[in-house]
């Protein structure tokens, strides 16, 4: 969006003399000054020469200039449109201006001033083009509805908020964004109110942009300010002097200012689709520099594949597109933000301080990357079985390396995953468990062991009963044809036998992993198979889509439609059998999901073993030859909070805003409005909650929710 401007208004400061003492005024505490006749007449000549159609008389209090009415007559004789700025406290003098002015702009501080002068203002609105303005402060957010009622009763020709350019806090910027959302909604049923001053429009929603003037009226884009001594400035508040009207060419001053403004824009703005409209906020202030509010701007630097595609589609189709198929086709498994592909290599020196934490709750993940085969849908890197002994030694060394961390903290839960950890066998399991539990000083709340449903090892399973309180079996599906296509080294008969053996061995807290997408090419058999799987009474079920990769199966509209349908069918069955959905993919009868809490950002995780990731005190790392490492910034923590916390189906809005110093309902409003419109979320009181409809697409919702209004604007 490129907007070309030309100079169409000159603002003349007739005097800085005023008795109102407004907090936001730039003319306070200066020696009293009045514009001399020669400056006034030279300015009018320059306006006529450059075809400037409007002159605004401002101050100070314009009534304090002795030649005010002489100047008004002078302008009227030359057919120049006149805007006169006055305070509502001078309303009794306003009638004297009516024979001369085309527009009368009345500024005020609060609604009481409008109410107390209602009849006078209504009379003025019937006799001239009455404009209203107020400098925005956060207090207006609680009284804006009353302002609309008064604005309608008075009949202002136009009405606008002005930004208080002196305000530079994050709180004030957040309030501006909230203001945009409020007035964009109220404008739908009332006379229009807009925001006149420029400010960074990064977080303004697509709908909110309609109430913003962007860069038009600031930075000297369409208006220049002539001070009492003839100084030419981009605006009243600006400290930049472009020249003097008594000796310098107006057009040259205007052109010089335009060029310098372009250079002041931050680099990020070059990637923005509305840079020509926004203009990066106010860049011609004390000097040419980026707007001070720009320091509060953030965006998602670590987009998923799905986010990259969906942000283009949603903005292009005015946030009406159905992106469910896009999600199923381009989704990926995620448990962290940002994903490891964005982490950087580092030496161990960044990791060593993390070992020193004490008296904190930690979840342990023990990785054993060996498996019965290579399933096509699995992206976990596997090791050759010949290296099992060497890997076990490495794992024991890892435990020694982190023994102080394990001993000096509370280990809330442990998860043994892979791969297929059962392939460690009884002998290696004894070495691993005895060393690990020798370092642990407390009784963990849960110990989970992941199992592939084949080759039941009675000796190992009997040993595991001493430590393991929960097993997780990778069932995936009961369709032998699908299992074969996926290179799955088991079949339904063997899986049934394996489940029965586990239950016979005394394991009662059992999770089943299910990939319903494996039935996308043969949906007819899904419901019976799924009901049969549940008949074995798992206490928990992890219910997942098929994250498509090229090698898996042909993908077409029919396949995607089937997966969307299977998703709903399976969730309905789970609900009917008493399972509660605890997160995006996790259902339970007993509501116990210790490990998922930590995986989704609710605590520290220490990963042991090759390529196992850790998250300790807002730092990610994993050993992959050398270390990969990422220390989370405040922006990362905000996005991570939305991305992962939303997978638990609700967000406490006030707590989130307070923790991250933001206002998600405004800054992320494009995404939130889309999800509300699709009935995927609701906002009830202080909670943003996933709806029953949204429960079908929680991961998709998490992806969309983690795009703020700026993310949609960036190329």
Helices and strands as residue ranges (DSSP letters): E 9-15, H 37-49, E 54-59, G 62-64, H 68-77, E 81-87, G 88-97, E 103-107, H 111-116, H 118-125, E 129-135, G 138-142, H 144-154, E 158-162, H 170-186, E 194-195, G 208-211, E 223-226, E 231-233, E 243-244, H 250-264, G 267-271, H 275-278, G 292-296, H 305-316, H 324-330, G 340-342, E 344-346, H 349-352, G 353-356, E 361-367, G 385-387, H 388-401, H 403-407, E 410-417, G 421-424, H 425-439, E 446-451, H 458-464, E 470-476, H 480-485, H 492-504, E 510-515, G 516-519, G 523-525, H 526-534, E 540-544, H 557-576, E 580-581, E 586-588, H 594-597, I 598-602, E 604-608, E 613-616, E 619-623, E 627-631, H 634-645, G 646-648, E 650-652, H 653-660, H 664-667, H 669-677, E 681-684, E 687-690, G 694-697, H 698-705, H 709-713
